[in-house]
Amino acid sequence: MKDKKQFDCVKMMREIRDKISKEISNMTPEQILEYIKKGRQDYERLLTSR
């Protein structure tokens, strides 16, 4: 008998992928690169603020 998962990493990954796909669907390749760079910078800032 399976227990209900508290955390489903596959579901989370799919939700994040779908969100990003919607956000970048109408962007040019240059805009997508800027989107990725900004996301990386935001993530690095988050790590250094801990």
Biopython code that builds the backbone (N, CA, C, O; Angstrom):
import numpy as np
from Bio.PDB.StructureBuilder import StructureBuilder

atoms = [
    (1, "MET", "N", (0.839, -1.177, 0.000)),
    (1, "MET", "CA", (0.000, 0.000, 0.000)),
    (1, "MET", "C", (0.892, 1.251, 0.000)),
    (1, "MET", "O", (1.811, 1.366, 0.810)),
    (2, "LYS", "N", (0.611, 2.170, -0.906)),
    (2, "LYS", "CA", (1.415, 3.381, -0.999)),
    (2, "LYS", "C", (0.868, 4.464, -0.088)),
    (2, "LYS", "O", (-0.342, 4.642, 0.048)),
    (3, "ASP", "N", (1.792, 5.178, 0.530)),
    (3, "ASP", "CA", (1.407, 6.344, 1.326)),
    (3, "ASP", "C", (1.366, 7.565, 0.427)),
    (3, "ASP", "O", (2.022, 7.605, -0.614)),
    (4, "LYS", "N", (0.593, 8.555, 0.833)),
    (4, "LYS", "CA", (0.545, 9.804, 0.078)),
    (4, "LYS", "C", (1.866, 10.538, 0.293)),
    (4, "LYS", "O", (2.321, 10.708, 1.425)),
    (5, "LYS", "N", (2.469, 10.966, -0.804)),
    (5, "LYS", "CA", (3.744, 11.668, -0.711)),
    (5, "LYS", "C", (3.544, 13.053, -0.119)),
    (5, "LYS", "O", (2.571, 13.738, -0.434)),
    (6, "GLN", "N", (4.470, 13.459, 0.741)),
    (6, "GLN", "CA", (4.440, 14.816, 1.268)),
    (6, "GLN", "C", (5.046, 15.775, 0.254)),
    (6, "GLN", "O", (4.671, 16.946, 0.189)),
    (7, "PHE", "N", (5.979, 15.271, -0.532)),
    (7, "PHE", "CA", (6.663, 16.102, -1.511)),
    (7, "PHE", "C", (6.864, 15.286, -2.781)),
    (7, "PHE", "O", (7.439, 14.198, -2.739)),
    (8, "ASP", "N", (6.399, 15.802, -3.895)),
    (8, "ASP", "CA", (6.525, 15.119, -5.179)),
    (8, "ASP", "C", (7.442, 15.951, -6.069)),
    (8, "ASP", "O", (7.019, 16.954, -6.644)),
    (9, "CYS", "N", (8.700, 15.528, -6.178)),
    (9, "CYS", "CA", (9.684, 16.325, -6.921)),
    (9, "CYS", "C", (9.381, 16.357, -8.420)),
    (9, "CYS", "O", (9.662, 17.363, -9.071)),
    (10, "VAL", "N", (8.825, 15.300, -8.978)),
    (10, "VAL", "CA", (8.497, 15.290, -10.407)),
    (10, "VAL", "C", (7.393, 16.298, -10.694)),
    (10, "VAL", "O", (7.460, 17.032, -11.679)),
    (11, "LYS", "N", (6.387, 16.334, -9.842)),
    (11, "LYS", "CA", (5.295, 17.303, -10.003)),
    (11, "LYS", "C", (5.829, 18.731, -9.909)),
    (11, "LYS", "O", (5.457, 19.592, -10.705)),
    (12, "MET", "N", (6.704, 18.977, -8.928)),
    (12, "MET", "CA", (7.275, 20.310, -8.752)),
    (12, "MET", "C", (8.101, 20.713, -9.973)),
    (12, "MET", "O", (7.999, 21.846, -10.445)),
    (13, "MET", "N", (8.915, 19.794, -10.485)),
    (13, "MET", "CA", (9.741, 20.065, -11.653)),
    (13, "MET", "C", (8.877, 20.419, -12.854)),
    (13, "MET", "O", (9.196, 21.348, -13.596)),
    (14, "ARG", "N", (7.796, 19.692, -13.047)),
    (14, "ARG", "CA", (6.899, 19.958, -14.178)),
    (14, "ARG", "C", (6.217, 21.313, -14.039)),
    (14, "ARG", "O", (6.058, 22.032, -15.025)),
    (15, "GLU", "N", (5.812, 21.667, -12.818)),
    (15, "GLU", "CA", (5.175, 22.965, -12.593)),
    (15, "GLU", "C", (6.146, 24.110, -12.881)),
    (15, "GLU", "O", (5.774, 25.104, -13.506)),
    (16, "ILE", "N", (7.386, 23.966, -12.423)),
    (16, "ILE", "CA", (8.401, 24.998, -12.668)),
    (16, "ILE", "C", (8.696, 25.097, -14.159)),
    (16, "ILE", "O", (8.792, 26.198, -14.699)),
    (17, "ARG", "N", (8.839, 23.960, -14.825)),
    (17, "ARG", "CA", (9.113, 23.955, -16.264)),
    (17, "ARG", "C", (7.987, 24.626, -17.040)),
    (17, "ARG", "O", (8.244, 25.399, -17.963)),
    (18, "ASP", "N", (6.740, 24.334, -16.670)),
    (18, "ASP", "CA", (5.594, 24.949, -17.347)),
    (18, "ASP", "C", (5.560, 26.456, -17.128)),
    (18, "ASP", "O", (5.253, 27.215, -18.048)),
    (19, "LYS", "N", (5.874, 26.891, -15.906)),
    (19, "LYS", "CA", (5.886, 28.327, -15.590)),
    (19, "LYS", "C", (6.946, 29.045, -16.425)),
    (19, "LYS", "O", (6.678, 30.100, -16.999)),
    (20, "ILE", "N", (8.139, 28.478, -16.491)),
    (20, "ILE", "CA", (9.220, 29.089, -17.265)),
    (20, "ILE", "C", (8.868, 29.093, -18.746)),
    (20, "ILE", "O", (9.109, 30.086, -19.433)),
    (21, "SER", "N", (8.310, 28.011, -19.242)),
    (21, "SER", "CA", (7.928, 27.941, -20.660)),
    (21, "SER", "C", (6.940, 29.039, -21.024)),
    (21, "SER", "O", (7.056, 29.657, -22.082)),
    (22, "LYS", "N", (5.963, 29.285, -20.146)),
    (22, "LYS", "CA", (4.997, 30.356, -20.400)),
    (22, "LYS", "C", (5.671, 31.721, -20.392)),
    (22, "LYS", "O", (5.359, 32.576, -21.221)),
    (23, "GLU", "N", (6.599, 31.926, -19.456)),
    (23, "GLU", "CA", (7.259, 33.223, -19.331)),
    (23, "GLU", "C", (8.150, 33.537, -20.532)),
    (23, "GLU", "O", (8.264, 34.698, -20.925)),
    (24, "ILE", "N", (8.779, 32.527, -21.115)),
    (24, "ILE", "CA", (9.729, 32.787, -22.199)),
    (24, "ILE", "C", (9.163, 32.506, -23.589)),
    (24, "ILE", "O", (9.873, 32.659, -24.583)),
    (25, "SER", "N", (7.908, 32.100, -23.676)),
    (25, "SER", "CA", (7.347, 31.661, -24.956)),
    (25, "SER", "C", (7.379, 32.733, -26.044)),
    (25, "SER", "O", (7.520, 32.402, -27.221)),
    (26, "ASN", "N", (7.252, 33.995, -25.683)),
    (26, "ASN", "CA", (7.236, 35.061, -26.687)),
    (26, "ASN", "C", (8.515, 35.888, -26.699)),
    (26, "ASN", "O", (8.539, 36.983, -27.261)),
    (27, "MET", "N", (9.578, 35.374, -26.084)),
    (27, "MET", "CA", (10.837, 36.113, -26.013)),
    (27, "MET", "C", (11.746, 35.754, -27.180)),
    (27, "MET", "O", (11.676, 34.660, -27.740)),
    (28, "THR", "N", (12.597, 36.707, -27.527)),
    (28, "THR", "CA", (13.642, 36.445, -28.514)),
    (28, "THR", "C", (14.762, 35.672, -27.816)),
    (28, "THR", "O", (14.810, 35.637, -26.587)),
    (29, "PRO", "N", (15.662, 35.053, -28.582)),
    (29, "PRO", "CA", (16.788, 34.354, -27.944)),
    (29, "PRO", "C", (17.602, 35.272, -27.019)),
    (29, "PRO", "O", (18.065, 34.838, -25.964)),
    (30, "GLU", "N", (17.771, 36.520, -27.413)),
    (30, "GLU", "CA", (18.520, 37.462, -26.586)),
    (30, "GLU", "C", (17.790, 37.727, -25.268)),
    (30, "GLU", "O", (18.414, 37.806, -24.209)),
    (31, "GLN", "N", (16.472, 37.863, -25.342)),
    (31, "GLN", "CA", (15.678, 38.093, -24.133)),
    (31, "GLN", "C", (15.713, 36.870, -23.215)),
    (31, "GLN", "O", (15.726, 37.007, -21.992)),
    (32, "ILE", "N", (15.729, 35.694, -23.800)),
    (32, "ILE", "CA", (15.802, 34.466, -23.001)),
    (32, "ILE", "C", (17.130, 34.406, -22.255)),
    (32, "ILE", "O", (17.170, 34.034, -21.082)),
    (33, "LEU", "N", (18.221, 34.774, -22.936)),
    (33, "LEU", "CA", (19.526, 34.795, -22.267)),
    (33, "LEU", "C", (19.527, 35.777, -21.103)),
    (33, "LEU", "O", (20.063, 35.468, -20.038)),
    (34, "GLU", "N", (18.941, 36.947, -21.285)),
    (34, "GLU", "CA", (18.850, 37.933, -20.206)),
    (34, "GLU", "C", (18.003, 37.397, -19.054)),
    (34, "GLU", "O", (18.336, 37.610, -17.888)),
    (35, "TYR", "N", (16.924, 36.713, -19.368)),
    (35, "TYR", "CA", (16.053, 36.103, -18.360)),
    (35, "TYR", "C", (16.851, 35.103, -17.514)),
    (35, "TYR", "O", (16.744, 35.088, -16.288)),
    (36, "ILE", "N", (17.644, 34.277, -18.182)),
    (36, "ILE", "CA", (18.447, 33.273, -17.483)),
    (36, "ILE", "C", (19.518, 33.948, -16.628)),
    (36, "ILE", "O", (19.726, 33.563, -15.478)),
    (37, "LYS", "N", (20.196, 34.950, -17.185)),
    (37, "LYS", "CA", (21.235, 35.661, -16.432)),
    (37, "LYS", "C", (20.658, 36.320, -15.189)),
    (37, "LYS", "O", (21.252, 36.256, -14.113)),
    (38, "LYS", "N", (19.501, 36.954, -15.336)),
    (38, "LYS", "CA", (18.873, 37.620, -14.195)),
    (38, "LYS", "C", (18.492, 36.600, -13.131)),
    (38, "LYS", "O", (18.691, 36.838, -11.939)),
    (39, "GLY", "N", (17.951, 35.477, -13.551)),
    (39, "GLY", "CA", (17.593, 34.427, -12.602)),
    (39, "GLY", "C", (18.803, 33.908, -11.851)),
    (39, "GLY", "O", (18.730, 33.661, -10.647)),
    (40, "ARG", "N", (19.912, 33.740, -12.548)),
    (40, "ARG", "CA", (21.141, 33.278, -11.909)),
    (40, "ARG", "C", (21.653, 34.304, -10.899)),
    (40, "ARG", "O", (22.070, 33.953, -9.796)),
    (41, "GLN", "N", (21.614, 35.585, -11.297)),
    (41, "GLN", "CA", (22.065, 36.645, -10.392)),
    (41, "GLN", "C", (21.190, 36.705, -9.142)),
    (41, "GLN", "O", (21.696, 36.855, -8.030)),
    (42, "ASP", "N", (19.890, 36.589, -9.328)),
    (42, "ASP", "CA", (18.973, 36.597, -8.185)),
    (42, "ASP", "C", (19.263, 35.422, -7.255)),
    (42, "ASP", "O", (19.240, 35.572, -6.033)),
    (43, "TYR", "N", (19.535, 34.257, -7.832)),
    (43, "TYR", "CA", (19.828, 33.067, -7.041)),
    (43, "TYR", "C", (21.139, 33.235, -6.278)),
    (43, "TYR", "O", (21.223, 32.881, -5.102)),
    (44, "GLU", "N", (22.160, 33.774, -6.943)),
    (44, "GLU", "CA", (23.450, 33.991, -6.280)),
    (44, "GLU", "C", (23.311, 34.993, -5.141)),
    (44, "GLU", "O", (23.928, 34.829, -4.088)),
    (45, "ARG", "N", (22.497, 36.037, -5.352)),
    (45, "ARG", "CA", (22.254, 37.022, -4.299)),
    (45, "ARG", "C", (21.573, 36.363, -3.101)),
    (45, "ARG", "O", (21.898, 36.660, -1.951)),
    (46, "LEU", "N", (20.642, 35.480, -3.377)),
    (46, "LEU", "CA", (19.949, 34.763, -2.310)),
    (46, "LEU", "C", (20.931, 33.910, -1.504)),
    (46, "LEU", "O", (20.859, 33.869, -0.276)),
    (47, "LEU", "N", (21.839, 33.236, -2.193)),
    (47, "LEU", "CA", (22.810, 32.383, -1.503)),
    (47, "LEU", "C", (23.772, 33.191, -0.640)),
    (47, "LEU", "O", (24.112, 32.774, 0.467)),
    (48, "THR", "N", (24.211, 34.338, -1.137)),
    (48, "THR", "CA", (25.186, 35.132, -0.387)),
    (48, "THR", "C", (24.547, 35.888, 0.774)),
    (48, "THR", "O", (25.251, 36.325, 1.684)),
    (49, "SER", "N", (23.236, 36.047, 0.756)),
    (49, "SER", "CA", (22.574, 36.770, 1.842)),
    (49, "SER", "C", (22.292, 35.880, 3.050)),
    (49, "SER", "O", (21.829, 36.368, 4.081)),
    (50, "ARG", "N", (22.557, 34.614, 2.938)),
    (50, "ARG", "CA", (22.277, 33.677, 4.048)),
    (50, "ARG", "C", (23.320, 33.759, 5.110)),
    (50, "ARG", "O", (23.241, 33.045, 6.109)),
]
sb = StructureBuilder()
sb.init_structure("model")
sb.init_model(0)
sb.init_chain("A")
sb.init_seg("    ")
for serial, (resi, resn, name, xyz) in enumerate(atoms, 1):
    if name == "N":
        sb.init_residue(resn, " ", resi, " ")
    sb.init_atom(name, np.array(xyz, "f"), 0.0, 1.0, " ", f" {name:<3s}", serial, name[0])
structure = sb.get_structure()
